[in-house]
Amino acid sequence: MTRIPTGRLFRTATGSDLVLTRTFRALADDVWAALTEPERTARWFGPWEGEGGPGGTVRVRMVFEEQAPWMEVRVDACDPPRRLAVSTQDEAGVWRLEVLLVEVDGDTELRLVHHLDTEEGIGEVGPGWEFYLDMLVASREGTPQPVFDDYYPSMKGYFERLREGERAAARLPATP
């Protein structure tokens, strides 16, 4: 199946933000639950355990990754059902992520913001987030899960072109 990449790259005063969005015909509380309840995150990202409040650390099992590793994720900010900011560190460096939800007339827009310190590797990172967000969509709609091979390597060039500036990269203020 051909997938269309949606990510955009915004240059900020502190680096770059890779932003991907999805819109759900659902209230923000329901989308929030899909992002924060372990039994629901297990359907599209992986289950988690631990203290999920601000300043807490949870362990997430990456069940859709090779060898299904566990990783520690720090909850940097949590403002239900509008904003969740987390960070984690691995061999690739520090990952700072933010999910913002905006509800209008019963529809909720989810904005995933990956705050990048460097744009190196965006050709791999972008397709991964497209895949996971479509996994979230499938888990909510009860449709078949997407296949990662439909995202990578076919989307790699799109995201690398964002880095190269072939698509206009707007200046945005840093997200709070």
C-alpha positions as CSV (number, residue, x, y, z in Angstrom):
1,M,0.0,0.0,0.0
2,T,1.3,3.5,-0.9
3,R,1.5,5.8,2.1
4,I,1.7,9.6,1.8
5,P,4.1,11.3,4.3
6,T,2.7,14.2,6.2
7,G,5.6,15.4,8.4
8,R,6.8,19.0,8.3
9,L,10.0,20.5,9.6
10,F,10.1,23.8,11.4
11,R,13.4,25.5,12.4
12,T,13.3,27.0,15.9
13,A,15.7,29.0,18.0
14,T,16.9,25.7,19.7
15,G,17.0,23.3,16.8
16,S,14.2,21.9,14.6
17,D,10.8,20.4,15.2
18,L,9.5,17.5,13.2
19,V,5.7,17.8,13.3
20,L,3.2,15.2,12.3
21,T,-0.6,15.4,12.7
22,R,-3.6,13.2,12.6
23,T,-7.3,14.2,13.1
24,F,-9.7,11.9,14.9
25,R,-13.5,12.1,15.0
26,A,-13.4,11.8,18.8
27,L,-13.3,13.9,21.9
28,A,-9.8,14.9,23.2
29,D,-10.4,12.8,26.4
30,D,-10.8,9.7,24.3
31,V,-7.7,10.4,22.2
32,W,-5.8,11.2,25.4
33,A,-6.8,7.8,26.8
34,A,-5.3,6.1,23.7
35,L,-2.1,7.9,24.4
36,T,-1.9,7.4,28.2
37,E,-3.6,4.1,29.3
38,P,-1.2,1.2,29.2
39,E,-3.7,-1.3,27.8
40,R,-4.5,1.1,25.0
41,T,-0.9,2.2,24.2
42,A,-0.1,-1.6,23.9
43,R,-2.3,-1.7,20.8
44,W,-0.3,0.7,18.8
45,F,3.0,1.6,20.5
46,G,3.6,-0.7,23.5
47,P,2.5,-1.2,27.1
48,W,4.1,0.8,29.9
49,E,4.5,0.5,33.6
50,G,5.6,2.9,36.3
51,E,4.6,6.3,37.7
52,G,3.1,8.3,34.8
53,G,2.9,11.7,36.3
54,P,5.1,14.8,35.7
55,G,8.6,14.0,36.8
56,G,8.0,10.3,36.9
57,T,9.6,7.6,34.8
58,V,7.8,4.8,33.0
59,R,9.2,1.8,31.2
60,V,7.7,1.2,27.8
61,R,8.0,-2.0,25.9
62,M,8.5,-1.4,22.2
63,V,6.6,-4.4,21.0
64,F,6.6,-3.3,17.4
65,E,10.3,-3.0,17.2
66,E,12.8,-5.8,16.6
67,Q,13.4,-7.8,19.8
68,A,10.7,-5.7,21.6
69,P,13.1,-3.9,23.9
70,W,12.1,-1.9,27.0
71,M,13.0,1.7,27.3
72,E,12.8,4.3,30.1
73,V,10.7,7.4,29.4
74,R,10.6,10.5,31.6
75,V,7.3,12.4,31.8
76,D,8.4,16.0,31.5
77,A,4.9,17.6,31.4
78,C,1.4,16.3,31.6
79,D,-1.7,18.5,31.2
80,P,-4.6,16.1,30.5
81,P,-6.1,16.0,27.9
82,R,-4.1,18.6,26.0
83,R,-0.4,18.1,26.3
84,L,2.1,15.3,27.1
85,A,5.8,15.9,26.9
86,V,8.3,13.1,27.4
87,S,12.0,12.4,26.9
88,T,14.1,9.3,26.5
89,Q,17.7,8.6,25.7
90,D,19.3,5.8,23.6
91,E,22.3,5.2,21.5
92,A,21.0,7.8,19.0
93,G,20.9,10.5,21.7
94,V,18.1,12.3,23.6
95,W,14.6,12.1,22.2
96,R,12.3,15.0,23.3
97,L,8.7,14.4,22.2
98,E,5.5,16.3,22.7
99,V,1.9,15.5,21.9
100,L,-0.6,18.3,21.7
101,L,-4.4,17.7,21.3
102,V,-6.8,20.4,20.1
103,E,-10.5,19.6,20.1
104,V,-13.0,21.5,17.9
105,D,-16.6,20.5,17.4
106,G,-16.0,16.9,18.4
107,D,-12.9,16.3,16.3
108,T,-9.5,16.2,17.9
109,E,-6.3,17.1,16.1
110,L,-3.2,15.3,17.4
111,R,0.1,17.0,16.8
112,L,3.2,15.0,17.5
113,V,6.3,17.2,17.8
114,H,9.7,15.6,17.9
115,H,12.1,18.3,19.1
116,L,15.3,17.6,17.2
117,D,18.8,18.7,18.4
118,T,20.1,17.6,14.9
119,E,18.4,16.8,11.7
120,E,20.7,13.8,11.1
121,G,18.7,10.7,10.7
122,I,15.5,12.4,9.9
123,G,15.1,10.1,6.9
124,E,14.7,7.2,9.3
125,V,12.9,9.0,12.2
126,G,10.1,10.6,10.1
127,P,8.9,7.3,8.5
128,G,8.9,5.7,11.9
129,W,6.6,8.4,13.4
130,E,4.3,8.2,10.3
131,F,4.1,4.4,11.0
132,Y,3.3,4.8,14.7
133,L,0.7,7.4,14.2
134,D,-1.0,5.2,11.6
135,M,-0.8,2.4,14.1
136,L,-2.7,4.6,16.5
137,V,-5.3,5.4,13.8
138,A,-5.7,1.7,13.1
139,S,-6.0,0.8,16.8
140,R,-8.8,3.4,17.2
141,E,-10.7,2.5,14.1
142,G,-10.3,-1.3,14.4
143,T,-8.7,-1.5,11.0
144,P,-5.7,-3.7,10.0
145,Q,-2.3,-2.5,11.3
146,P,-0.1,-0.9,8.8
147,V,3.1,-2.6,7.6
148,F,6.4,-0.8,8.3
149,D,7.7,-1.7,4.9
150,D,5.1,0.7,3.4
151,Y,6.8,3.6,5.2
152,Y,10.5,2.8,5.0
153,P,12.5,3.2,2.9
154,S,9.9,4.7,0.5
155,M,9.4,7.9,2.7
156,K,13.1,8.4,3.5
157,G,13.7,10.7,0.6
158,Y,10.7,12.9,1.5
159,F,12.1,13.5,5.0
160,E,15.6,14.0,3.8
161,R,14.4,16.7,1.4
162,L,12.8,18.4,4.3
163,R,16.2,18.6,5.9
164,E,17.7,19.8,2.7
165,G,15.2,22.7,2.6
166,E,13.5,21.7,-0.6
167,R,10.3,22.2,1.2
168,A,9.8,25.6,2.9
169,A,10.8,25.3,6.6
170,A,8.9,28.0,8.5
171,R,10.3,29.7,11.6
172,L,8.2,28.8,14.7
173,P,8.7,29.8,18.3
174,A,9.8,27.1,20.6
175,T,6.9,25.1,22.1
176,P,6.4,25.7,25.8
